[in-house]
Amino acid sequence: MNWRNDQGFTLLEVIVALSITSLCLLLLSSGINSLAKAQEGIETDRQIDWHIFVNQFEYYLEGSELMAFEPGQLVVREEDQEVVEYREINGNFIRRRKNGTQQMIMDIEQVALHRRGGSMTVTGVFPSGEVYEARIWVSSWHEE
C-alpha cells in the first residue's frame, strides 16, 4: 500500500483545523462579551447625560416667567428679563438666547414637554429607543 497516494486528512491536519476553529470561536465569544459591556456603558452614559440635562434645565427655569408653552417648545423670561426659547432641533435640545444658542442635550430623537400646573414633565426619546422622563417643579409658575 502506498501511503503517499491516499486521500484524506492526517492527524496533524485535523489538530490544526480544530485549533483554528477553537481560536475563531474564542475570539467571537470575547467580541460578543465586549459588545455587551460597551452597550451597558452607553446606557449608563445616557442616564448621566439625562440627569445632567434635567438638573441644568431646572436651574435655568427657576425664577423664570412662562411666556409661551407648546409640546415641543418653551419660551420663558428669565430673572434678568432676557427671553429664552427651549426647543428640539435636528436631534439636539437647545437653549436659544438673543446672543446665541446652547446645546443642552445632544443625539436625542424627541423631547416632549407637558405642563401640569406649576410643573413640567419632560420626556426624552433617544435613537436607541430608550425613554426617560422627569418632572421639573418651577416655583414661579405656581403663581400664574
C-alpha positions in Angstrom: 0.0 0.0 0.0 1.4 3.4 -1.0 0.8 5.9 1.8 1.6 8.9 -0.3 -1.3 8.5 -2.7 -4.0 8.0 0.0 -6.7 10.8 0.1 -7.8 12.1 3.5 -6.7 14.1 6.5 -3.8 13.3 8.7 -3.9 13.7 12.4 -1.8 16.8 12.2 -4.2 18.4 9.7 -7.2 17.7 12.0 -5.4 19.2 15.0 -4.6 22.4 13.1 -8.2 22.7 11.8 -9.6 22.2 15.3 -7.2 24.7 16.7 -8.1 27.4 14.2 -11.8 26.7 14.7 -11.4 26.9 18.5 -9.5 30.2 18.2 -12.2 31.7 15.9 -14.9 30.7 18.4 -12.9 32.1 21.3 -12.5 35.5 19.5 -16.1 35.6 18.6 -17.3 34.9 22.1 -15.0 37.6 23.6 -16.2 40.0 21.0 -19.8 39.4 21.9 -19.0 39.9 25.6 -17.2 43.2 24.8 -20.2 44.4 22.8 -22.5 43.7 25.7 -20.3 45.6 28.1 -20.0 48.5 25.7 -23.8 48.7 25.4 -24.1 48.8 29.2 -21.6 51.7 29.3 -23.5 53.6 26.6 -26.8 53.2 28.6 -25.0 54.4 31.8 -23.7 57.4 29.9 -27.2 58.2 28.6 -28.6 58.2 32.1 -25.8 60.5 33.3 -26.4 62.9 30.3 -30.2 62.8 31.0 -29.8 63.7 34.7 -27.3 66.5 34.0 -29.7 67.9 31.4 -32.7 67.8 33.8 -30.7 69.5 36.6 -29.4 72.2 34.2 -32.9 72.7 32.8 -34.4 73.0 36.2 -31.7 75.5 37.2 -32.4 77.7 34.2 -36.2 77.7 34.7 -36.1 78.5 38.4 -37.4 82.1 38.8 -38.5 82.4 35.2 -41.8 83.7 33.9 -43.7 81.5 31.5 -44.4 83.3 28.2 -45.4 80.5 25.8 -45.7 76.8 26.1 -46.2 74.2 23.3 -45.5 70.4 23.5 -42.1 70.8 21.8 -41.2 74.4 22.6 -41.0 76.6 25.7 -40.4 80.3 25.9 -39.7 82.0 29.2 -38.5 85.3 30.5 -35.6 84.8 32.9 -34.9 86.8 36.0 -32.6 89.1 34.1 -35.6 89.9 31.8 -34.0 88.1 28.8 -36.4 86.0 26.7 -35.1 82.4 26.2 -36.5 79.7 23.9 -36.1 76.0 24.5 -36.7 73.5 21.7 -35.5 70.4 19.9 -33.8 71.0 16.6 -32.0 68.3 14.5 -31.6 65.8 17.3 -30.4 68.4 19.8 -32.4 70.2 22.5 -31.2 73.7 22.6 -31.5 76.9 24.7 -31.7 79.9 22.3 -31.0 83.4 23.6 -30.5 86.7 21.8 -26.7 86.2 21.8 -26.6 82.6 20.6 -27.6 79.0 21.3 -26.5 76.4 23.8 -26.9 72.7 23.3 -28.4 71.2 26.4 -28.6 67.6 25.3 -27.3 66.0 22.1 -28.3 63.0 20.0 -31.9 62.8 21.1 -34.7 61.8 18.8 -37.5 63.6 20.5 -38.2 65.8 23.6 -41.8 66.3 24.6 -42.8 69.0 27.1 -46.1 68.8 29.0 -47.2 71.4 31.6 -49.1 70.2 34.7 -49.9 73.2 36.9 -46.7 74.6 38.3 -44.6 71.7 37.0 -43.5 70.4 33.6 -42.9 66.9 32.5 -40.0 66.4 30.1 -39.9 63.1 28.1 -36.8 62.3 26.1 -36.6 59.5 23.5 -33.1 58.5 22.3 -32.3 56.9 18.9 -31.7 53.6 20.7 -35.3 53.5 21.9 -34.5 54.4 25.5 -37.2 56.7 27.0 -36.5 58.9 30.1 -39.0 61.1 31.9 -38.6 63.8 34.5 -40.8 66.3 36.3 -39.5 69.7 36.9 -41.1 72.0 39.5 -40.9 75.7 38.9 -42.0 77.7 41.9 -42.6 80.9 40.0 -45.1 79.1 37.7 -47.3 78.2 40.7 -48.5 81.9 41.0 -49.7 82.0 37.4 
